[in-house]
Amino acid sequence: MLDADVLIIGGGLVGASFALALASQNQALKICMLESVEASSQAQPSFDDRSTVLSKSSANLFSDMGLWPDLAKIVAPIKHIHTSEEGQFGMSRLHASDYDVDAMGYVVDNKGLGTQLYAQLQQFPNIQIISPAKVTCLKAFPYHYQAELLNLQTQTHEKCQAKLVVMCDGGRSDLAQQLGLSRQTKSYQQAALIANVELQKNHQGWAYERFAKQGPIAMLPLPNFQGRARSALVWTTSLSAIEERMGLTDKAFLTELQSQFGHRLGRFKGVGERAFYPLNVQKTNELVRSRLAILGNAAHTLHPVAGQGFNLALRGAALLAHNVLSNYTKGLDIGSLSSLNEFALVQNQDAARIQGASHGLVSLFSHQNSAIQLTRNLGVLALDHCPLIKGCFARAAMGLDVHKPTFR
């Protein structure tokens, strides 16, 4: 039987980040991480061709874990943020140089981030990665959990005993259902269409949020590919229109995108493979139990309009790591419910704040009433011309308006 202090179920971006947050600060802690799809596999859903926005705060957390020197080589810095609404006069612009930072955030492709995380994890002998494997049964005992593991390659079974189990297995967790962990889910009746778009001119670090009539369009800066300038597209589309938009030829798709986004990035020259995923907001009703905690999409999901989903999850991983490391160092029980409740209180507050802000933004820009449109425009103009409001918005965009968890 395997014996671990912490068993992490799910080795995607959040699970791997949590493992690194622990191991980078304490090499005595025994960590076992389980993942059903090998990191190098093309079928690994966490390490696909989507891009992730890292806030300035998230970059600081990865720096604390020792990952940032390597990660910085593959990210595209967000030096400017431009927000506008189709057909309206209001717009706002934020510049990193106004706040004495090199960037307001960074964009990284998930595959590159996953590769860097796993390369870093290999340096720590106290982390055991079991993949491809899954948990078939999880039983609670007074002082530990016992997990039944199935190796998906050899079809052999093994047991693992752990003082704390952390579930990072995504928003469609079969294990959560098995444990009776319920969640609240609301569908936006929308999907996020994603693709990489080749640009006529260099983006120069500009990130755009364009509230078009048919749904918000985000264009995020990416590193050049073979000398070609690119941005990552996230286009919120109604479920009724998604199949039609996915079925357009590349030329027709770019023409429609150009008509709704405009020409701030010049002419769109090409588009990569398109994909989409449905948009839901959900949260688990139990973030913790005795010796059990939940992180990432298994705990809560957001609308992508503000690009804060992974940043929220990473703060949760860092917060839980701080909780575990502090108790372990003091010789206290890392799985005690009272200690985990302290983590849950702070994380639930953070999630409620971010979910509320994201949902509010979607709702605000979905109304086409002329009076509401005028109010929106005046608000955007005020944001662009009032340094105090602008500064608060900039800090929120960089993730610096919340306390950064520490690991010690």
Sine and cosine of phi, psi and omega as CSV:
sin_phi,cos_phi,sin_psi,cos_psi,sin_omega,cos_omega
0.00,0.00,0.70,-0.71,0.08,-1.00
-0.97,0.26,0.60,-0.80,0.04,-1.00
-0.83,-0.56,0.81,-0.58,-0.04,-1.00
-0.68,-0.73,0.45,-0.89,0.18,-0.98
-0.97,0.24,-0.70,0.71,-0.04,-1.00
-0.77,-0.63,0.80,-0.61,0.13,-0.99
-0.95,-0.30,0.86,-0.50,0.01,-1.00
-0.97,-0.24,0.87,-0.49,0.00,-1.00
-0.98,-0.18,0.96,-0.28,-0.06,-1.00
0.92,-0.39,0.93,-0.37,-0.05,-1.00
-0.94,-0.34,0.59,0.81,0.10,-0.99
-0.97,0.23,-0.38,-0.92,-0.08,-1.00
-0.88,0.48,-0.65,0.76,-0.05,-1.00
-0.97,0.26,-0.73,0.68,0.01,-1.00
-0.88,0.48,-0.69,0.73,0.01,-1.00
-0.92,0.39,-0.61,0.80,0.04,-1.00
-0.91,0.42,-0.65,0.76,0.03,-1.00
-0.90,0.44,-0.69,0.73,0.03,-1.00
-0.87,0.49,-0.66,0.75,0.00,-1.00
-0.93,0.36,-0.62,0.79,0.04,-1.00
-0.86,0.50,-0.60,0.80,0.03,-1.00
-0.96,0.26,-0.81,0.58,-0.15,-0.99
-0.93,0.38,-0.53,0.85,-0.02,-1.00
-0.93,0.37,-0.29,0.96,-0.04,-1.00
-0.94,-0.35,-0.31,0.95,-0.05,-1.00
-0.46,-0.89,0.94,-0.34,-0.03,-1.00
-1.00,0.00,0.06,1.00,0.06,-1.00
-1.00,-0.01,-0.37,0.93,-0.03,-1.00
-0.94,0.34,0.80,-0.60,-0.01,-1.00
-1.00,0.04,0.88,-0.47,-0.11,-0.99
-0.86,-0.51,0.76,-0.65,0.08,-1.00
-0.86,-0.51,0.82,-0.58,0.01,-1.00
-0.87,-0.49,0.77,-0.64,-0.08,-1.00
-0.92,-0.38,0.73,-0.69,0.03,-1.00
-0.63,-0.78,0.71,-0.70,-0.10,-0.99
-0.98,0.19,-0.35,0.93,0.01,-1.00
-0.81,-0.58,0.79,-0.62,-0.03,-1.00
-0.86,0.50,0.57,-0.82,-0.06,-1.00
-0.87,0.50,-0.53,0.85,-0.05,-1.00
-0.99,0.14,-0.13,0.99,-0.07,-1.00
-0.97,0.24,0.61,-0.79,0.07,-1.00
-0.92,0.40,-0.31,0.95,-0.02,-1.00
-1.00,0.06,-0.02,1.00,-0.02,-1.00
-0.91,0.41,0.93,-0.36,-0.11,-0.99
-0.93,0.36,-0.46,0.89,-0.01,-1.00
-0.97,0.26,-0.44,0.90,-0.09,-1.00
-0.94,-0.34,0.78,0.63,-0.01,-1.00
-1.00,-0.02,-0.28,-0.96,-0.09,-1.00
-1.00,0.05,0.10,0.99,0.08,-1.00
-0.94,0.34,0.31,-0.95,0.03,-1.00
-0.92,-0.40,0.47,-0.88,0.00,-1.00
-0.85,-0.52,0.67,-0.74,0.09,-1.00
-1.00,0.00,0.84,-0.54,0.09,-1.00
-0.98,-0.20,0.85,-0.53,0.07,-1.00
-0.95,0.32,0.22,-0.98,0.08,-1.00
-0.85,0.53,-0.62,0.78,0.02,-1.00
-0.89,0.46,-0.65,0.76,0.02,-1.00
-0.91,0.41,-0.62,0.79,0.06,-1.00
-0.87,0.49,-0.63,0.77,0.04,-1.00
-0.90,0.44,-0.64,0.77,0.03,-1.00
-0.91,0.42,-0.70,0.72,0.04,-1.00
-0.91,0.42,-0.50,0.86,0.08,-1.00
-0.91,0.42,-0.67,0.74,0.05,-1.00
-0.87,0.49,-0.49,0.87,-0.01,-1.00
-1.00,0.07,-0.09,1.00,-0.01,-1.00
1.00,0.10,0.15,0.99,-0.07,-1.00
-1.00,0.00,-0.44,0.90,-0.21,-0.98
-0.88,0.47,-0.61,0.79,0.00,-1.00
-0.81,0.58,-0.63,0.78,0.04,-1.00
-0.99,0.16,-0.62,0.78,-0.04,-1.00
-0.92,0.39,-0.57,0.82,-0.03,-1.00
-0.87,0.50,-0.39,0.92,-0.03,-1.00
-0.97,0.26,-0.30,0.96,-0.11,-0.99
-0.87,-0.50,0.12,0.99,0.00,-1.00
-0.99,-0.14,0.35,-0.94,0.16,-0.99
-0.94,-0.33,0.84,-0.54,-0.02,-1.00
-0.95,0.30,0.62,-0.79,0.15,-0.99
-1.00,-0.07,0.97,-0.25,-0.03,-1.00
-1.00,-0.06,-0.36,0.93,-0.03,-1.00
-0.59,-0.81,0.55,-0.83,0.08,-1.00
-0.81,-0.59,0.80,-0.59,-0.02,-1.00
-0.87,-0.49,0.83,-0.56,0.01,-1.00
-0.87,-0.49,0.75,-0.66,0.00,-1.00
-0.45,-0.89,0.18,-0.98,0.03,-1.00
-0.79,-0.61,0.73,-0.69,-0.02,-1.00
-0.84,0.54,0.78,-0.63,0.08,-1.00
0.98,0.19,0.10,1.00,-0.04,-1.00
-0.86,-0.51,0.34,-0.94,-0.11,-0.99
-1.00,0.02,-0.33,0.94,-0.08,-1.00
-0.97,0.22,0.61,-0.79,0.11,-0.99
-0.41,-0.91,0.39,-0.92,0.07,-1.00
-0.72,-0.69,0.49,-0.87,-0.01,-1.00
-0.69,-0.72,0.74,-0.67,0.08,-1.00
-0.88,-0.48,0.62,-0.78,-0.04,-1.00
-0.78,-0.63,0.77,-0.63,-0.02,-1.00
-0.84,0.54,-0.60,0.80,-0.05,-1.00
-0.89,0.46,-0.41,0.91,0.02,-1.00
-0.95,0.32,-0.26,0.97,-0.07,-1.00
-0.86,-0.51,0.31,0.95,0.09,-1.00
0.83,0.55,0.63,0.78,0.09,-1.00
-0.81,-0.59,0.41,-0.91,-0.01,-1.00
-0.96,0.28,-0.45,0.89,-0.01,-1.00
-0.35,-0.94,0.44,-0.90,0.05,-1.00
-1.00,0.06,-0.24,0.97,0.02,-1.00
0.03,-1.00,-0.10,-1.00,-0.06,-1.00
-0.58,-0.81,0.46,-0.89,0.06,-1.00
-0.89,-0.45,0.75,-0.66,-0.01,-1.00
-0.68,-0.73,0.60,-0.80,0.06,-1.00
-0.98,0.20,0.59,-0.81,-0.11,-0.99
-0.86,0.51,-0.59,0.81,-0.01,-1.00
-0.89,0.45,-0.69,0.72,0.01,-1.00
-0.91,0.41,-0.66,0.75,0.03,-1.00
-0.90,0.45,-0.69,0.72,0.01,-1.00
-0.89,0.45,-0.66,0.75,0.01,-1.00
-0.88,0.47,-0.69,0.72,0.01,-1.00
-0.92,0.40,-0.65,0.76,0.02,-1.00
-0.87,0.49,-0.73,0.68,-0.04,-1.00
-0.93,0.36,-0.56,0.83,0.06,-1.00
-0.89,0.46,-0.64,0.77,0.01,-1.00
-0.94,0.34,-0.64,0.77,-0.02,-1.00
-0.89,0.46,-0.52,0.85,-0.03,-1.00
-0.89,0.45,-0.29,0.96,-0.05,-1.00
-0.98,0.17,-0.16,0.99,-0.11,-0.99
-0.93,-0.36,0.91,-0.41,-0.04,-1.00
-0.94,0.35,-0.24,0.97,-0.03,-1.00
-1.00,0.05,0.07,1.00,0.08,-1.00
-0.95,-0.31,0.82,-0.57,0.10,-0.99
-0.94,-0.34,0.87,-0.49,0.01,-1.00
-0.98,-0.22,0.84,-0.54,0.01,-1.00
-0.92,-0.38,0.91,-0.41,-0.07,-1.00
-0.33,-0.94,0.67,-0.74,0.02,1.00
-0.99,0.10,0.77,-0.64,-0.01,-1.00
-0.40,-0.92,0.32,-0.95,0.06,-1.00
-0.58,-0.82,0.33,-0.94,0.06,-1.00
-1.00,0.00,0.82,-0.57,0.02,-1.00
-0.99,-0.12,-0.37,0.93,-0.01,-1.00
-0.40,-0.92,0.63,-0.78,-0.01,-1.00
-0.73,-0.69,0.87,-0.49,-0.05,-1.00
-0.88,-0.47,0.70,-0.71,0.00,-1.00
-1.00,-0.05,0.71,-0.70,0.12,-0.99
-0.83,-0.56,0.25,-0.97,-0.07,-1.00
-0.82,0.57,-0.61,0.79,-0.10,-0.99
-0.87,-0.49,0.14,0.99,0.03,-1.00
-0.20,-0.98,0.20,-0.98,0.23,-0.97
-0.96,-0.29,0.54,-0.84,0.12,-0.99
-0.88,-0.47,0.81,-0.58,-0.04,-1.00
-0.93,-0.38,0.68,-0.73,0.14,-0.99
-1.00,-0.06,0.88,-0.48,-0.05,-1.00
-0.96,-0.26,0.66,-0.75,0.08,-1.00
-0.89,-0.46,0.88,-0.48,0.09,-1.00
-0.97,0.24,0.90,-0.44,-0.11,-0.99
-0.97,0.26,-0.22,0.98,0.02,-1.00
-1.00,0.01,-0.71,0.70,-0.05,-1.00
-0.99,-0.15,-0.18,0.98,-0.05,-1.00
0.86,0.51,0.51,0.86,0.06,-1.00
-0.98,-0.19,0.43,-0.90,-0.05,-1.00
-0.95,-0.32,0.49,-0.87,0.02,-1.00
-0.48,-0.88,0.46,-0.89,0.05,-1.00
-0.96,-0.26,0.51,-0.86,0.08,-1.00
-0.68,-0.73,0.74,-0.67,0.02,-1.00
-0.94,-0.34,0.75,-0.66,-0.05,-1.00
-0.60,-0.80,0.58,-0.81,0.04,-1.00
-0.96,0.29,-0.46,0.89,-0.01,-1.00
-0.61,-0.79,0.74,-0.67,0.09,-1.00
-0.93,-0.36,0.76,-0.65,0.02,-1.00
-0.86,-0.51,0.89,-0.46,-0.04,-1.00
-1.00,-0.03,0.87,-0.49,0.03,-1.00
-0.76,-0.65,0.65,0.76,-0.18,-0.98
-0.98,-0.18,0.39,0.92,0.18,-0.98
1.00,0.00,0.08,-1.00,-0.10,-0.99
-0.97,0.23,-0.18,0.98,0.02,-1.00
-0.88,-0.48,0.80,0.60,-0.11,-0.99
-0.97,0.26,0.89,-0.46,0.10,-1.00
-0.93,0.37,-0.56,0.83,-0.03,-1.00
-0.91,0.41,-0.60,0.80,0.04,-1.00
-0.87,0.49,-0.65,0.76,0.04,-1.00
-0.91,0.42,-0.66,0.75,0.01,-1.00
-0.87,0.49,-0.58,0.81,-0.02,-1.00
-1.00,0.07,-0.05,1.00,0.00,-1.00
0.97,0.24,0.44,0.90,0.03,-1.00
-1.00,0.08,0.94,-0.35,-0.05,-1.00
-1.00,0.01,0.29,-0.96,0.00,-1.00
-0.54,-0.84,0.38,-0.93,0.08,-1.00
-0.98,-0.20,0.75,-0.66,-0.05,-1.00
-0.74,-0.67,0.70,-0.72,0.08,-1.00
-0.74,-0.67,0.80,-0.60,0.02,-1.00
-1.00,0.03,0.68,-0.73,0.09,-1.00
-0.99,0.12,-0.08,1.00,-0.12,-0.99
0.83,0.56,0.60,0.80,0.01,-1.00
-0.69,-0.73,0.26,-0.97,0.11,-0.99
-0.72,-0.69,0.45,-0.89,0.09,-1.00
-0.99,-0.16,0.90,-0.44,0.06,-1.00
-1.00,-0.05,0.80,-0.60,-0.09,-1.00
-0.83,-0.55,0.58,-0.81,0.04,-1.00
-0.19,-0.98,0.31,-0.95,0.14,-0.99
-0.98,-0.18,0.73,-0.69,-0.10,-1.00
-0.90,-0.43,0.77,-0.64,0.07,-1.00
-0.99,0.14,0.69,-0.73,-0.13,-0.99
-0.94,-0.34,0.45,-0.89,0.08,-1.00
-0.94,0.33,-0.60,0.80,0.00,-1.00
-0.77,-0.64,0.35,-0.94,-0.04,-1.00
-0.90,0.43,0.63,-0.77,-0.04,-1.00
-0.96,0.29,-0.32,0.95,0.03,-1.00
0.81,0.59,0.54,0.84,0.08,-1.00
0.98,0.17,0.24,0.97,0.02,-1.00
-1.00,0.08,0.73,-0.68,0.18,-0.98
-0.94,-0.35,0.73,-0.68,-0.06,-1.00
-0.88,-0.47,0.68,-0.73,0.18,-0.98
-0.85,-0.52,0.94,-0.33,-0.07,-1.00
-0.92,-0.40,0.91,-0.41,0.00,-1.00
-1.00,0.05,1.00,0.01,0.01,-1.00
-0.99,0.12,0.30,-0.95,-0.06,-1.00
-0.90,0.44,-0.50,0.87,-0.02,-1.00
-0.99,-0.11,0.22,0.98,0.06,-1.00
0.76,-0.65,0.51,-0.86,-0.02,-1.00
-0.88,0.48,0.61,-0.79,0.06,-1.00
-0.85,-0.52,0.86,-0.51,0.10,-0.99
-0.95,-0.31,0.74,-0.68,0.11,-0.99
-0.85,-0.53,0.91,-0.42,-0.13,-0.99
-0.92,-0.39,0.69,-0.73,-0.05,-1.00
-0.91,0.41,0.66,-0.75,0.07,-1.00
-0.84,-0.54,0.40,-0.92,0.14,-0.99
-0.87,0.49,0.51,-0.86,0.06,-1.00
-0.87,0.49,0.52,-0.85,0.03,-1.00
-0.84,-0.54,0.90,-0.43,-0.03,-1.00
0.79,0.61,0.66,0.75,0.05,-1.00
0.99,0.17,0.05,1.00,-0.03,-1.00
-0.97,-0.25,0.70,-0.71,0.00,-1.00
-0.97,0.24,0.66,-0.75,-0.04,-1.00
-0.64,-0.76,0.44,-0.90,0.22,-0.98
-0.75,-0.66,0.48,-0.88,0.06,-1.00
-1.00,-0.02,0.79,-0.61,-0.01,-1.00
-0.99,-0.13,0.73,-0.68,0.21,-0.98
-0.79,-0.62,0.95,-0.32,-0.12,-0.99
-0.90,-0.44,0.94,-0.35,0.03,-1.00
-0.97,0.26,0.83,-0.56,-0.14,-0.99
-0.74,-0.68,0.61,-0.79,0.06,-1.00
-0.90,0.43,0.50,-0.86,-0.01,-1.00
-0.88,0.48,-0.50,0.86,-0.02,-1.00
-0.94,0.33,-0.37,0.93,-0.06,-1.00
-0.96,-0.28,-0.15,0.99,-0.16,-0.99
-0.91,0.41,-0.67,0.75,-0.03,-1.00
-0.90,0.43,-0.65,0.76,0.03,-1.00
-0.89,0.45,-0.69,0.73,-0.02,-1.00
-0.93,0.37,-0.59,0.80,0.04,-1.00
-0.93,0.36,-0.47,0.88,-0.06,-1.00
-1.00,0.08,-0.11,0.99,0.01,-1.00
-0.91,0.41,0.50,-0.86,0.16,-0.99
-0.91,0.42,0.33,-0.94,0.01,-1.00
-0.83,0.56,-0.67,0.74,-0.03,-1.00
-0.90,0.44,-0.72,0.70,-0.01,-1.00
-0.92,0.39,-0.61,0.79,0.01,-1.00
-0.90,0.44,-0.73,0.69,-0.02,-1.00
-0.92,0.40,-0.56,0.83,0.05,-1.00
-0.90,0.44,-0.70,0.72,0.02,-1.00
-0.92,0.40,-0.68,0.73,0.02,-1.00
-0.88,0.48,-0.70,0.72,-0.01,-1.00
-0.88,0.47,-0.63,0.77,-0.03,-1.00
-0.92,0.40,-0.50,0.86,-0.03,-1.00
-1.00,-0.04,-0.49,0.87,-0.04,-1.00
-1.00,0.01,-0.61,0.80,-0.07,-1.00
0.98,-0.18,-0.26,-0.97,-0.15,-0.99
-0.88,-0.48,0.43,0.90,0.00,-1.00
-0.91,0.42,-0.40,0.91,0.06,-1.00
-0.96,-0.27,0.31,0.95,-0.05,-1.00
0.97,0.23,-0.37,-0.93,0.00,-1.00
-0.99,0.11,0.67,-0.74,0.08,-1.00
-0.98,0.20,0.85,-0.52,-0.14,-0.99
-0.99,-0.11,-0.43,0.90,-0.04,-1.00
-0.22,-0.98,0.28,-0.96,0.01,-1.00
-0.67,-0.75,0.65,-0.76,0.03,-1.00
-0.99,0.14,-0.27,-0.96,0.00,-1.00
-0.89,0.45,0.72,-0.70,0.01,-1.00
-0.99,-0.11,0.55,-0.83,0.08,-1.00
-0.54,-0.84,0.24,-0.97,0.05,-1.00
-0.51,-0.86,0.36,-0.93,0.09,-1.00
-0.59,-0.81,0.59,-0.81,-0.03,-1.00
-0.93,0.38,0.50,-0.86,-0.05,-1.00
-0.96,-0.27,0.86,-0.51,0.06,-1.00
-0.74,-0.68,0.46,-0.89,0.21,-0.98
-0.93,-0.36,0.78,-0.63,-0.02,-1.00
-0.55,-0.84,0.40,-0.92,0.09,-1.00
-0.51,-0.86,0.55,-0.84,0.04,-1.00
-0.98,0.22,0.54,-0.84,0.03,-1.00
-0.99,0.15,-0.25,0.97,0.04,-1.00
-0.73,-0.68,0.96,-0.27,0.03,-1.00
-0.98,0.19,-0.47,0.88,0.02,-1.00
-0.64,-0.77,0.45,-0.90,0.28,-0.96
-0.73,-0.69,0.08,-1.00,0.09,-1.00
-0.85,0.52,0.85,-0.53,0.03,-1.00
0.92,0.38,0.33,0.94,0.00,-1.00
-0.60,-0.80,0.72,-0.70,0.07,-1.00
-0.65,-0.76,0.42,-0.91,-0.06,-1.00
-0.82,-0.57,0.70,-0.72,-0.01,-1.00
-0.77,-0.64,0.32,-0.95,0.14,-0.99
0.95,0.33,-0.50,-0.86,-0.03,-1.00
-0.90,0.43,-0.34,0.94,0.10,-1.00
-0.92,0.39,-0.39,0.92,-0.01,-1.00
-0.99,-0.13,-0.70,0.72,-0.04,-1.00
-0.28,-0.96,0.52,-0.85,0.09,-1.00
-0.81,-0.59,0.38,-0.93,-0.05,-1.00
-0.79,-0.62,0.32,-0.95,0.24,-0.97
-0.94,0.33,0.63,-0.77,-0.09,-1.00
-0.98,0.20,0.06,1.00,-0.13,-0.99
-0.84,0.55,-0.56,0.83,-0.02,-1.00
-0.98,-0.21,-0.04,1.00,0.04,-1.00
0.89,0.46,0.59,0.81,-0.11,-0.99
-0.93,-0.36,0.06,1.00,-0.09,-1.00
-0.86,0.51,-0.81,0.59,-0.02,-1.00
-0.93,0.36,-0.57,0.82,0.01,-1.00
-0.89,0.45,-0.64,0.77,0.08,-1.00
-0.89,0.46,-0.71,0.71,-0.02,-1.00
-0.90,0.44,-0.63,0.78,-0.01,-1.00
-0.93,0.37,-0.62,0.79,0.08,-1.00
-0.89,0.47,-0.64,0.77,0.05,-1.00
-0.89,0.46,-0.67,0.74,0.03,-1.00
-0.89,0.46,-0.67,0.74,0.01,-1.00
-0.92,0.39,-0.63,0.78,0.00,-1.00
-0.91,0.42,-0.69,0.72,0.02,-1.00
-0.93,0.38,-0.62,0.78,0.04,-1.00
-0.87,0.49,-0.68,0.74,0.06,-1.00
-0.85,0.52,-0.69,0.72,0.00,-1.00
-0.87,0.49,-0.75,0.66,-0.04,-1.00
-0.91,0.42,-0.74,0.67,-0.06,-1.00
-0.90,0.43,-0.64,0.77,0.01,-1.00
-0.89,0.46,-0.73,0.68,-0.01,-1.00
-0.93,0.36,-0.62,0.78,0.00,-1.00
-0.89,0.45,-0.69,0.72,0.00,-1.00
-0.89,0.46,-0.58,0.81,-0.02,-1.00
-0.99,0.10,-0.04,1.00,-0.01,-1.00
0.98,0.21,0.34,0.94,0.00,-1.00
-1.00,-0.07,0.21,-0.98,-0.03,-1.00
-0.96,0.29,0.89,-0.45,-0.05,-1.00
-0.96,0.27,-0.23,0.97,-0.04,-1.00
-0.95,-0.31,0.14,0.99,-0.06,-1.00
-0.91,0.41,0.63,-0.78,-0.05,-1.00
-0.90,0.43,-0.60,0.80,-0.02,-1.00
-0.89,0.46,-0.63,0.77,0.02,-1.00
-0.94,0.33,-0.68,0.73,0.00,-1.00
-0.92,0.39,-0.50,0.87,0.05,-1.00
-0.90,0.43,-0.54,0.84,0.06,-1.00
-0.89,0.46,-0.69,0.72,0.09,-1.00
-0.87,0.49,-0.73,0.68,-0.08,-1.00
-0.89,0.46,-0.62,0.79,-0.02,-1.00
-0.87,0.49,-0.75,0.66,-0.03,-1.00
-0.93,0.36,-0.68,0.73,-0.06,-1.00
-0.93,0.37,-0.63,0.78,0.04,-1.00
-0.90,0.43,-0.60,0.80,0.05,-1.00
-0.91,0.42,-0.69,0.73,0.02,-1.00
-0.89,0.45,-0.71,0.70,-0.01,-1.00
-0.89,0.45,-0.67,0.74,0.00,-1.00
-0.89,0.46,-0.63,0.78,0.01,-1.00
-0.91,0.42,-0.73,0.68,-0.05,-1.00
-0.95,0.31,-0.67,0.75,0.04,-1.00
-0.89,0.46,-0.66,0.75,0.01,-1.00
-0.90,0.44,-0.68,0.74,0.00,-1.00
-0.92,0.40,-0.68,0.73,0.00,-1.00
-0.91,0.42,-0.72,0.69,0.00,-1.00
-0.90,0.43,-0.64,0.77,0.01,-1.00
-0.89,0.45,-0.63,0.78,0.02,-1.00
-0.91,0.42,-0.68,0.73,0.03,-1.00
-0.89,0.45,-0.71,0.70,-0.01,-1.00
-0.90,0.43,-0.68,0.73,-0.05,-1.00
-0.87,0.50,-0.68,0.73,-0.08,-1.00
-1.00,0.00,0.04,1.00,0.06,-1.00
-1.00,0.03,-0.29,0.96,-0.01,-1.00
-0.99,0.14,0.74,-0.68,0.01,-1.00
-0.96,-0.28,0.16,0.99,0.08,-1.00
-0.87,0.49,0.71,-0.70,-0.11,-0.99
-0.89,0.47,-0.61,0.79,0.01,-1.00
-0.91,0.41,-0.66,0.75,0.02,-1.00
-0.93,0.37,-0.62,0.79,0.05,-1.00
-0.88,0.48,-0.68,0.73,0.02,-1.00
-0.89,0.46,-0.68,0.74,0.03,-1.00
-0.88,0.47,-0.67,0.75,0.04,-1.00
-0.87,0.50,-0.72,0.69,-0.03,-1.00
-0.89,0.46,-0.68,0.73,0.03,-1.00
-0.90,0.43,-0.62,0.79,0.03,-1.00
-0.90,0.43,-0.68,0.74,0.02,-1.00
-0.91,0.42,-0.64,0.77,0.04,-1.00
-0.90,0.43,-0.67,0.75,0.03,-1.00
-0.88,0.47,-0.64,0.77,0.03,-1.00
-0.87,0.49,-0.65,0.76,-0.07,-1.00
-0.96,0.27,-0.40,0.92,-0.12,-0.99
-0.92,-0.38,-0.11,0.99,0.01,-1.00
-0.96,-0.29,0.95,-0.32,-0.06,-1.00
-0.84,0.55,-0.60,0.80,-0.04,-1.00
-0.91,0.41,-0.76,0.65,0.01,-1.00
-0.90,0.44,-0.67,0.74,-0.02,-1.00
-0.88,0.47,-0.64,0.77,0.01,-1.00
-0.90,0.43,-0.66,0.75,0.04,-1.00
-0.90,0.44,-0.68,0.74,0.02,-1.00
-0.90,0.44,-0.66,0.75,0.00,-1.00
-0.90,0.45,-0.68,0.73,0.03,-1.00
-0.89,0.46,-0.63,0.78,0.04,-1.00
-0.91,0.41,-0.67,0.74,0.02,-1.00
-0.88,0.47,-0.56,0.83,0.00,-1.00
-1.00,0.07,-0.06,1.00,-0.02,-1.00
0.96,0.27,0.32,0.95,-0.05,-1.00
-0.99,-0.11,0.10,1.00,0.02,-1.00
-1.00,-0.01,0.04,1.00,0.06,-1.00
-0.83,-0.55,0.40,-0.91,0.00,-1.00
-0.92,0.40,0.79,-0.61,0.04,-1.00
-0.98,0.18,0.85,-0.52,0.03,-1.00
-0.88,0.47,0.56,-0.83,0.11,-0.99
-0.92,-0.40,0.29,-0.96,-0.08,-1.00
-0.99,-0.16,-0.13,0.99,-0.09,-1.00
-0.97,-0.25,0.00,0.00,0.00,0.00
